[in-house]
Amino acid sequence: MGKLGNLGARLHHGEVGYDFVKNRKLWYGISILITITAIVGLAVRGLHMGIEFQGGAVFTTPKNMSASVSQAETYAEDASGHDAIVQKLGDGSLRIQIAGTDTGASDQIKQQLAKDLDTPAEKINADLVGPSWGDQIADKAWQGLGIFMVLVVIYLAIAFEWRMALAAFVALIHDITITVGIYALVGFEVTPGTVIGLLTILGYSLYDTVVVFDSLKEQTRDITKQTRWTYAEIANRSINSTLVRSINTTVVALLPVGGLLFIGGGVLGAGMLNDISLSLFVGLAAGAYSSIFIATPLVADLKEAEPQMKALKKRVLAKRAQAAAKGEPVESGDEGEPYADDEPDDAAPAVVGPRNQPASRGRGRGRPSGKRR
């Protein structure tokens, strides 16, 4: 088994781990800073809406054009009187987008472009997109996003609880805001491919979040019947036990998306790939981050505000202090508090099962009941 596999096994069994929940204020601060940057970028630069959303004309030239992108952009703007976006495709052809162009003007622009680019007009393909069609696409996109969010919250509230549903909703909003803000800052065009990418990354983000939540739900069953761990500590164990799986899933997903973005879009000049690959790349990374650093710590905060969890925390800390005062063996807890090396007889099976325990070092450690055999 490789080093990563050994680390994954040790994380899964609770032998090692990083305290994500304890440092949650740091992660919240980082997320707030990134989100504010994204919102400022969105407010200052705005989104560069594609031709599909605002209407206009798209001209595609023959292959292996000698004109550069900057030259073609100048020709298009002079011919139309509007701003133009020019992309050089992998086969050497040019894709020229001009917003706000009607059918009558497009014919004149096509003739002028043919003259400036020194190519027959009949070899330039022209596609027109009406603004009303673009408005319909935008409305459908917002409707789809809204329906998706509502269904996600309802499902999580039923399958888990409302606190987890709220945390997942916050994480999804976090991912969308960052992705849209990056689009505004980079200046990439927003097309229907972008919308598809956004909906796709929400699914990936939700998958990682649900995996952690499922582990957390299992481990916190009958949590009040034990006095060894607080809710936040068990939440931290849930993150660590699924950490390697989340990292592996994200890396495997990012590799092909990175190929689309940096090779397909950058090297080959396939501009259409940029629209969907950037949203996927940024969204997948943001989704993995929010699942680990935002969603579960937020659930821990919400749960520990409950009277039952507050009482449990007091009992856990009191027992640790009592054990320390008696000079009994102690080790560091997940929140930096010592806890007794003894396993209490009233430990909940779902919490202290073998899959989530440190390596057996003391009496009863690593056994479902915590008792001697």
Secondary structure as GFF3:
##gff-version 3
##sequence-region A 1 373
A	DSSP	alpha_helix	3	12	.	.	.	ID=ss1
A	DSSP	alpha_helix	24	45	.	.	.	ID=ss2
A	DSSP	beta_strand	48	49	.	.	.	ID=ss3
A	DSSP	alpha_helix	51	54	.	.	.	ID=ss4
A	DSSP	beta_strand	56	60	.	.	.	ID=ss5
A	DSSP	alpha_helix	69	80	.	.	.	ID=ss6
A	DSSP	beta_strand	84	88	.	.	.	ID=ss7
A	DSSP	beta_strand	94	99	.	.	.	ID=ss8
A	DSSP	alpha_helix	103	117	.	.	.	ID=ss9
A	DSSP	three_ten_helix	121	123	.	.	.	ID=ss10
A	DSSP	beta_strand	125	129	.	.	.	ID=ss11
A	DSSP	alpha_helix	131	159	.	.	.	ID=ss12
A	DSSP	alpha_helix	162	186	.	.	.	ID=ss13
A	DSSP	beta_strand	189	190	.	.	.	ID=ss14
A	DSSP	alpha_helix	192	219	.	.	.	ID=ss15
A	DSSP	three_ten_helix	223	225	.	.	.	ID=ss16
A	DSSP	alpha_helix	231	241	.	.	.	ID=ss17
A	DSSP	alpha_helix	243	258	.	.	.	ID=ss18
A	DSSP	pi_helix	259	267	.	.	.	ID=ss19
A	DSSP	alpha_helix	271	290	.	.	.	ID=ss20
A	DSSP	pi_helix	291	295	.	.	.	ID=ss21
A	DSSP	alpha_helix	296	304	.	.	.	ID=ss22
A	DSSP	alpha_helix	307	325	.	.	.	ID=ss23
A	DSSP	beta_strand	330	332	.	.	.	ID=ss24
A	DSSP	beta_strand	338	340	.	.	.	ID=ss25
A	DSSP	three_ten_helix	354	356	.	.	.	ID=ss26
###
